[in-house]
Amino acid sequence: MRRRKNLKILWLLLLLCSSVVWASKPTLGLIQPGEYPLVAITNHIPAIYKKPQDSWDSMQKIKLEVGNLGQFRDIPKLGLKNPFVGMIELGDKPNQKFGVIVDIVGEEKRLYVDTDGDGSFAGESWVPLINEWYGSQNYWIIAPEPIKLMVSYLSRPEQRYPLEISVFGALIEAGTIPKMQPFLMIEVRTWFLAKVNEDGAEKLIAIIDHNNNGRFNDKDDQLLIDYNNDSSFSPDEVVTHPQKTALKSGSQKLVFSWDVYPNTLRIGRKN
């Protein structure tokens, strides 16, 4: 009986040790320090959120107001006298904003975007919105295709860089839904991918604009490492605050850094 009890305890200890191994954090092999080129990717977004609410909370929310067209130039011919208008903010230049107009023409919903942020809608084409009616004059709207904006940054003011965004939101008639105003949600679809050298083989590393503001080096932005080498990324492969965290790679500790609009992933040894 005593022996059987001891075997049971041993079995429980083995299970506990196994669970610790299963729960251990993934590790890196030996990565070669250096500068690695980053490539912009827009054809899909890594599924890195454990809950749908986490994805929603990370997006940029644009409050829409009715009217106030005076802030724009070269207004297109509209169906509404007072359409829904708002501003998307991207990049790190002060007051760099991209105006939006959501217009209703009969049964059709149209989205106009000032894609270069110059305050003018001259030459800007409109995007037809998919819309679902959900009572009164309230509509859920979705832009069916990504929209490309040209963003400039303080470090390179003479240049503009493309960022693709996804847009969806709701047109809400005043007073119909208490405490709710018309809005758009903005998700930056552009992210960056590097191929680094790990133990002589290729390892994928990505940079994500987690808070969807067109800046990729905020403290909330994320580094993704394809630890299991399956050519995709999961929530377990997210490194938070990566520019302040040293990661163990073989017998060394490495630090990762990049710019606000990243062209190069810099990997160096700590100290």
FIDOLO-819244 format. One line per 10 residues: number of its first residue (from 1); for each residue z, y, x of N, C-alpha, C. Coordinates in steps of 0.05 Angstrom, whole numbers. Layout:
% FIDOLO-819244
NUM = Z Y X Z Y X Z Y X  ... $
END
This chain:
% FIDOLO-819244
1 = 0 -24 17 0 0 0 0 25 17  17 24 38 19 47 56 -8 52 70  -21 30 78 -46 32 92 -67 44 74  -67 35 48 -86 46 29 -82 76 24  -57 84 24 -51 113 20 -61 129 44  -57 118 68 -66 132 93 -97 134 93  -110 113 84 -140 114 82 -149 135 63  -134 138 41 -141 158 21 -139 186 32  -117 190 47 -113 216 60 -135 222 80  -142 201 96 -163 205 116 -189 212 102 $
11 = -195 198 80 -220 204 65 -221 232 54  -198 242 44 -196 270 35 -201 290 57  -190 283 81 -193 301 104 -222 302 113  -236 279 112 -264 278 119 -281 294 99  -274 292 74 -288 308 54 -284 338 59  -259 345 65 -253 373 70 -269 384 94  -269 368 116 -284 376 140 -314 378 134  -324 359 118 -353 360 111 -359 386 95  -341 393 76 -345 417 60 -345 442 78  -328 442 99 -328 465 117 -354 467 132 $
21 = -365 444 140 -391 444 154 -413 454 135  -413 444 110 -433 453 91 -432 482 86  -408 494 86 -404 522 79 -407 540 103  -411 529 127 -413 545 151 -437 563 151  -435 586 164 -456 605 164 -479 595 181  -504 601 174 -526 593 191 -525 607 218  -537 594 238 -536 605 265 -565 609 275  -567 625 296 -592 631 309 -594 615 335  -619 607 341 -624 597 368 -626 620 387  -637 615 410 -639 636 431 -664 653 425 $
31 = -659 679 417 -680 698 411 -685 715 435  -710 719 442 -718 735 464 -716 765 457  -698 781 470 -697 810 464 -724 823 470  -728 846 457 -753 860 461 -760 876 436  -784 887 436 -795 902 413 -816 885 399  -813 881 373 -831 864 358 -845 881 336  -871 880 334 -885 895 313 -878 886 285  -876 905 267 -871 900 239 -896 905 223  -901 887 204 -924 888 187 -915 894 158  -927 913 145 -920 920 117 -931 898 99 $
41 = -914 888 81 -921 868 61 -918 880 33  -937 875 15 -935 886 -12 -942 866 -33  -951 842 -26 -962 824 -47 -940 809 -62  -915 810 -53 -893 798 -67 -867 810 -56  -845 805 -70 -819 815 -61 -801 791 -57  -786 789 -34 -768 766 -31 -747 766 -53  -741 742 -62 -720 738 -83 -693 736 -70  -680 759 -66 -655 759 -50 -631 765 -67  -634 767 -93 -612 775 -110 -600 751 -125  -574 747 -123 -561 725 -136 -560 728 -166 $
51 = -559 753 -176 -557 759 -204 -578 780 -212  -590 778 -236 -609 798 -244 -597 826 -244  -571 828 -250 -558 855 -250 -558 867 -222  -556 851 -202 -556 861 -174 -583 874 -168  -605 862 -178 -631 874 -174 -633 900 -189  -624 901 -214 -625 925 -231 -609 947 -218  -585 941 -208 -568 962 -196 -580 974 -170  -597 959 -156 -608 969 -131 -631 988 -135  -643 989 -159 -666 1005 -164 -659 1035 -167  -679 1051 -162 -677 1080 -166 -682 1086 -196 $
61 = -663 1099 -209 -666 1106 -237 -674 1135 -240  -696 1140 -255 -706 1167 -259 -700 1175 -288  -685 1196 -291 -680 1207 -318 -705 1223 -326  -715 1217 -350 -737 1232 -361 -727 1254 -380  -741 1276 -380 -735 1297 -399 -761 1303 -415  -758 1316 -437 -781 1323 -454 -789 1352 -447  -815 1355 -440 -825 1382 -434 -821 1389 -404  -817 1415 -398 -814 1425 -371 -838 1419 -353  -862 1423 -365 -886 1419 -349 -891 1442 -329  -876 1464 -332 -880 1487 -314 -875 1481 -285 $
71 = -861 1459 -279 -856 1452 -251 -880 1439 -237  -901 1433 -252 -925 1420 -241 -949 1439 -242  -969 1433 -226 -995 1447 -226 -1017 1428 -235  -1038 1439 -245 -1062 1424 -252 -1055 1401 -271  -1043 1409 -293 -1034 1389 -313 -1059 1376 -326  -1059 1350 -328 -1082 1337 -342 -1081 1342 -372  -1103 1337 -386 -1104 1340 -414 -1087 1318 -427  -1067 1327 -443 -1047 1309 -453 -1048 1306 -484  -1038 1284 -494 -1036 1281 -523 -1012 1294 -535  -990 1296 -518 -965 1308 -528 -963 1336 -516 $
81 = -953 1355 -532 -947 1382 -522 -924 1381 -503  -904 1364 -509 -880 1362 -492 -877 1332 -485  -891 1323 -464 -888 1295 -456 -862 1290 -441  -857 1265 -434 -835 1258 -417 -842 1263 -388  -824 1276 -374 -829 1282 -345 -805 1276 -328  -809 1271 -302 -787 1265 -284 -797 1267 -255  -779 1260 -237 -785 1261 -208 -775 1236 -194  -793 1224 -178 -786 1202 -160 -780 1215 -133  -758 1206 -120 -751 1216 -93 -754 1193 -73  -770 1198 -52 -775 1178 -32 -776 1192 -4 $
91 = -768 1177 16 -769 1188 44 -744 1204 50  -744 1217 74 -721 1232 83 -726 1262 86  -749 1271 77 -755 1300 78 -742 1313 54  -727 1336 58 -714 1349 36 -735 1357 15  -728 1353 -10 -744 1361 -33 -771 1347 -34  -774 1325 -21 -799 1310 -24 -798 1293 -50  -812 1302 -70 -811 1289 -96 -839 1284 -106  -841 1264 -123 -866 1255 -135 -863 1257 -165  -877 1277 -177 -874 1281 -205 -887 1259 -222  -875 1254 -245 -887 1234 -264 -888 1247 -291 $
101 = -909 1240 -306 -912 1248 -334 -919 1223 -350  -903 1218 -371 -909 1196 -389 -918 1208 -415  -943 1203 -422 -956 1215 -446 -962 1194 -467  -963 1203 -492 -970 1185 -514 -995 1196 -527  -1016 1180 -527 -1042 1187 -539 -1048 1166 -561  -1042 1173 -586 -1044 1153 -607 -1025 1130 -602  -1036 1105 -601 -1019 1082 -596 -1016 1076 -566  -1029 1092 -549 -1030 1087 -521 -1009 1103 -506  -997 1090 -486 -977 1103 -469 -991 1106 -441  -990 1130 -430 -1003 1135 -404 -982 1146 -384 $
111 = -985 1136 -359 -968 1145 -337 -985 1160 -317  -977 1185 -311 -990 1201 -290 -969 1203 -267  -978 1200 -242 -960 1202 -219 -973 1220 -198  -958 1239 -188 -967 1256 -166 -964 1240 -141  -984 1224 -134 -980 1203 -113 -977 1215 -85  -985 1240 -80 -981 1251 -53 -958 1272 -52  -945 1276 -75 -921 1293 -75 -927 1322 -70  -951 1332 -76 -957 1360 -71 -953 1378 -95  -942 1367 -117 -936 1383 -141 -960 1386 -159  -983 1375 -152 -1007 1379 -167 -1017 1352 -177 $
121 = -1028 1352 -202 -1039 1327 -213 -1070 1328 -212  -1081 1346 -197 -1110 1347 -193 -1119 1321 -180  -1139 1308 -193 -1150 1283 -182 -1133 1259 -186  -1110 1261 -198 -1093 1237 -203 -1103 1223 -229  -1108 1197 -226 -1116 1182 -250 -1091 1171 -264  -1093 1166 -290 -1070 1156 -305 -1070 1125 -306  -1046 1114 -309 -1042 1086 -310 -1035 1078 -339  -1050 1059 -351 -1043 1050 -378 -1017 1033 -377  -999 1039 -395 -973 1025 -395 -973 1004 -416  -963 980 -409 -957 960 -429 -932 969 -443 $
131 = -932 969 -470 -908 978 -484 -902 960 -508  -876 957 -512 -865 942 -534 -847 960 -551  -853 961 -577 -838 977 -596 -812 963 -603  -789 977 -602 -764 964 -610 -748 982 -629  -762 994 -648 -748 1009 -669 -751 1039 -666  -754 1052 -689 -758 1081 -691 -781 1089 -672  -777 1109 -655 -798 1117 -635 -790 1108 -607  -777 1085 -605 -768 1075 -579 -786 1053 -569  -793 1056 -543 -811 1037 -531 -802 1028 -504  -805 1003 -498 -801 992 -471 -829 992 -457 $
141 = -831 1004 -434 -857 1008 -421 -857 996 -393  -880 985 -385 -883 972 -359 -911 980 -347  -911 989 -322 -936 993 -308 -946 965 -298  -969 956 -307 -977 928 -301 -984 923 -272  -990 944 -257 -998 942 -229 -981 960 -212  -976 952 -186 -962 970 -168 -976 997 -164  -962 1017 -158 -973 1044 -154 -967 1052 -125  -988 1062 -111 -985 1069 -83 -979 1099 -81  -957 1106 -67 -950 1134 -61 -953 1138 -31  -960 1163 -23 -962 1170 5 -938 1187 13 $
151 = -921 1176 30 -895 1188 37 -895 1198 66  -883 1221 71 -880 1231 98 -851 1231 106  -845 1232 132 -818 1230 142 -813 1252 163  -788 1260 166 -781 1281 184 -789 1275 213  -788 1249 221 -795 1242 248 -825 1243 253  -841 1241 232 -870 1242 235 -882 1259 212  -876 1285 212 -883 1302 189 -913 1305 185  -929 1301 206 -958 1304 204 -972 1280 192  -957 1258 187 -969 1234 177 -958 1227 150  -973 1212 134 -964 1201 109 -967 1170 110 $
161 = -947 1157 99 -947 1128 100 -946 1116 71  -961 1095 67 -963 1084 40 -938 1067 33  -928 1072 9 -907 1055 -3 -916 1048 -31  -915 1022 -37 -921 1013 -64 -896 1010 -80  -897 1019 -105 -874 1017 -123 -882 1003 -149  -862 990 -161 -865 980 -188 -849 999 -207  -860 1004 -231 -848 1023 -250 -845 1009 -277  -822 1013 -289 -818 1005 -317 -795 1022 -328  -791 1022 -354 -770 1039 -365 -771 1039 -395  -760 1060 -407 -758 1062 -436 -762 1091 -445 $
171 = -777 1094 -466 -780 1120 -480 -762 1119 -504  -742 1136 -505 -722 1135 -525 -721 1162 -540  -724 1161 -566 -724 1185 -582 -695 1196 -583  -693 1222 -580 -666 1235 -579 -649 1227 -603  -625 1217 -598 -606 1212 -619 -607 1184 -631  -628 1169 -624 -631 1142 -637 -613 1121 -625  -608 1123 -599 -590 1104 -585 -568 1121 -572  -543 1120 -581 -522 1137 -570 -519 1133 -540  -515 1155 -526 -509 1155 -497 -532 1144 -480  -556 1142 -491 -579 1132 -476 -601 1153 -476 $
181 = -613 1158 -453 -634 1177 -450 -659 1162 -439  -683 1173 -443 -707 1160 -432 -705 1159 -402  -716 1137 -391 -714 1133 -362 -737 1116 -351  -740 1117 -325 -757 1098 -310 -741 1085 -288  -747 1060 -282 -735 1046 -259 -757 1043 -238  -749 1049 -213 -768 1048 -191 -759 1027 -171  -777 1009 -165 -772 988 -144 -793 991 -122  -784 994 -98 -802 996 -75 -811 967 -68  -837 963 -71 -848 936 -66 -855 931 -36  -858 952 -21 -865 949 7 -841 941 23 $
191 = -844 920 40 -823 912 58 -837 904 84  -822 898 105 -834 894 132 -825 867 144  -845 855 157 -841 828 168 -847 828 198  -829 815 213 -834 811 242 -833 781 249  -848 774 269 -847 746 279 -835 748 308  -811 737 311 -797 738 336 -797 711 350  -790 711 375 -789 687 391 -761 675 391  -758 651 380 -732 637 380 -736 609 392  -724 605 415 -727 579 429 -756 571 433  -773 591 438 -801 586 442 -818 582 418 $
201 = -805 584 394 -820 581 369 -818 607 353  -833 608 331 -835 632 314 -813 633 294  -799 656 292 -778 660 272 -785 685 256  -784 683 229 -790 706 212 -765 723 206  -768 749 209 -747 768 203 -759 791 186  -745 799 165 -755 820 147 -736 843 145  -746 866 137 -730 890 131 -736 899 103  -716 903 87 -718 909 58 -705 936 53  -718 953 37 -707 978 27 -689 972 3  -665 965 8 -647 954 -13 -642 974 -35 $
211 = -639 1000 -29 -633 1020 -49 -658 1035 -59  -681 1026 -52 -706 1035 -64 -710 1065 -63  -704 1077 -40 -708 1106 -37 -729 1113 -16  -744 1093 -6 -765 1098 13 -755 1102 42  -729 1098 46 -717 1099 73 -707 1071 79  -715 1061 103 -709 1033 109 -686 1029 128  -673 1050 137 -651 1048 156 -625 1059 145  -622 1059 118 -596 1067 107 -576 1044 112  -550 1050 110 -530 1029 115 -531 1007 94  -542 1012 71 -545 991 50 -570 974 53 $
221 = -588 982 70 -613 967 73 -607 941 88  -625 922 86 -619 895 94 -639 882 113  -628 866 131 -644 849 149 -643 821 137  -666 808 136 -668 780 126 -677 763 149  -664 741 153 -671 722 175 -677 695 163  -700 684 168 -708 658 158 -694 636 174  -668 633 169 -652 615 185 -662 586 183  -670 577 160 -678 549 156 -708 545 161  -722 566 169 -751 564 177 -768 551 155  -763 560 130 -780 551 108 -801 572 100 $
231 = -804 593 116 -824 614 111 -819 630 86  -793 631 77 -785 648 54 -757 657 59  -747 675 41 -720 686 45 -704 681 20  -678 676 23 -660 671 1 -636 690 4  -619 692 -17 -595 709 -15 -576 701 8  -576 676 16 -559 667 38 -569 676 65  -593 687 66 -605 695 92 -605 725 95  -589 739 79 -587 768 80 -565 776 100  -571 795 118 -551 806 136 -545 835 126  -521 840 117 -514 867 108 -505 884 132 $
241 = -509 910 129 -503 929 151 -513 919 178  -538 911 180 -548 897 204 -549 915 229  -551 941 226 -553 958 250 -526 964 262  -504 953 250 -477 956 261 -465 929 268  -481 908 263 -470 881 267 -485 867 290  -469 855 308 -481 840 330 -482 810 321  -505 798 323 -508 770 315 -509 752 340  -496 729 338 -496 711 361 -522 696 362  -534 695 385 -559 681 390 -557 666 416  -552 640 414 -547 624 438 -520 633 449 $
251 = -520 640 475 -495 649 488 -493 680 488  -512 694 475 -512 723 476 -507 734 448  -501 760 447 -499 775 422 -521 796 421  -535 797 399 -558 815 396 -553 836 375  -564 860 380 -564 882 361 -593 888 353  -596 895 327 -622 900 316 -624 929 307  -647 942 311 -650 970 303 -679 975 296  -683 995 279 -710 1004 271 -709 1031 259  -732 1043 254 -733 1071 245 -734 1073 214  -734 1097 204 -733 1102 175 -757 1090 161 $
261 = -780 1093 173 -804 1078 165 -811 1060 188  -804 1035 187 -804 1018 212 -832 1008 219  -839 1013 244 -863 1001 256 -856 979 276  -832 981 287 -823 962 308 -794 954 303  -790 928 306 -762 917 305 -753 915 334  -731 929 340 -720 929 367 -696 909 368  -697 891 387 -676 871 390 -666 873 419  -640 879 422 -628 882 448 -602 868 450  -594 862 475 -568 850 479 -545 870 475  -523 862 464 -501 880 460 -490 888 488 $
271 = -485 915 491 -475 926 516 -494 919 539 $
END
